[in-house]
Amino acid sequence: MLTMYSTAWCGYCKRLKRQMDDAGIPYEVVDIESDPTAEQLVRDANNGNATVPTVVFPDGTVMTNPSLRQVTEKVTSAA
């Protein structure tokens, strides 16, 4: 299962969540504003920036603000 690092106020995050729900892609959400360790993981993945959504796939690869198409292609290729 992939993990999406997010914030409650992020419009891009809300959109990607809705799209993944509609596509039936399972995911876990971690709010970086309530988890300092998660925020640091996101910063490490994004050159010091707390950019969300940041998606981490089971194989450890990371995508920042991916489209549904990018997520679907990655999930499909891993299956």
FENDASUL-V546399 format. One record per residue. N is the residue number from 0. RES is the residue in one letter. SS is DSSP state (~ for helix, > for strand, _ for the rest). PSI is psi in radians with two decimals (999 if undefined). Layout:
n:N res:RES ss:SS psi:PSI
n:N res:RES ss:SS psi:PSI
This chain:
n:0 res:M ss:_ psi:2.45
n:1 res:L ss:> psi:2.80
n:2 res:T ss:> psi:2.28
n:3 res:M ss:> psi:2.10
n:4 res:Y ss:> psi:2.29
n:5 res:S ss:> psi:3.10
n:6 res:T ss:_ psi:2.81
n:7 res:A ss:_ psi:-0.48
n:8 res:W ss:_ psi:-0.06
n:9 res:C ss:_ psi:2.00
n:10 res:G ss:~ psi:-0.67
n:11 res:Y ss:~ psi:-0.65
n:12 res:C ss:~ psi:-0.79
n:13 res:K ss:~ psi:-0.74
n:14 res:R ss:~ psi:-0.82
n:15 res:L ss:~ psi:-0.69
n:16 res:K ss:~ psi:-0.86
n:17 res:R ss:~ psi:-0.77
n:18 res:Q ss:~ psi:-0.72
n:19 res:M ss:~ psi:-0.63
n:20 res:D ss:~ psi:-0.84
n:21 res:D ss:~ psi:-0.59
n:22 res:A ss:~ psi:-0.12
n:23 res:G ss:_ psi:0.46
n:24 res:I ss:_ psi:2.04
n:25 res:P ss:_ psi:2.54
n:26 res:Y ss:> psi:2.81
n:27 res:E ss:> psi:2.47
n:28 res:V ss:> psi:2.35
n:29 res:V ss:> psi:2.14
n:30 res:D ss:> psi:1.98
n:31 res:I ss:_ psi:-0.30
n:32 res:E ss:_ psi:-0.30
n:33 res:S ss:_ psi:0.08
n:34 res:D ss:_ psi:1.67
n:35 res:P ss:~ psi:-0.57
n:36 res:T ss:~ psi:-0.72
n:37 res:A ss:~ psi:-0.72
n:38 res:E ss:~ psi:-0.73
n:39 res:Q ss:~ psi:-0.66
n:40 res:L ss:~ psi:-0.76
n:41 res:V ss:~ psi:-0.76
n:42 res:R ss:~ psi:-0.72
n:43 res:D ss:~ psi:-0.64
n:44 res:A ss:~ psi:-0.31
n:45 res:N ss:_ psi:0.74
n:46 res:N ss:_ psi:0.70
n:47 res:G ss:_ psi:-0.09
n:48 res:N ss:_ psi:2.50
n:49 res:A ss:_ psi:1.04
n:50 res:T ss:_ psi:2.19
n:51 res:V ss:_ psi:2.67
n:52 res:P ss:_ psi:2.42
n:53 res:T ss:> psi:2.18
n:54 res:V ss:> psi:2.24
n:55 res:V ss:> psi:2.19
n:56 res:F ss:_ psi:2.81
n:57 res:P ss:_ psi:-0.48
n:58 res:D ss:_ psi:0.03
n:59 res:G ss:_ psi:-0.13
n:60 res:T ss:_ psi:2.71
n:61 res:V ss:> psi:2.44
n:62 res:M ss:> psi:2.41
n:63 res:T ss:> psi:2.20
n:64 res:N ss:_ psi:0.93
n:65 res:P ss:_ psi:2.76
n:66 res:S ss:_ psi:2.86
n:67 res:L ss:~ psi:-0.67
n:68 res:R ss:~ psi:-0.78
n:69 res:Q ss:~ psi:-0.75
n:70 res:V ss:~ psi:-0.81
n:71 res:T ss:~ psi:-0.78
n:72 res:E ss:~ psi:-0.73
n:73 res:K ss:~ psi:-0.78
n:74 res:V ss:~ psi:-0.71
n:75 res:T ss:~ psi:-0.70
n:76 res:S ss:~ psi:-0.42
n:77 res:A ss:~ psi:-0.28
n:78 res:A ss:_ psi:999
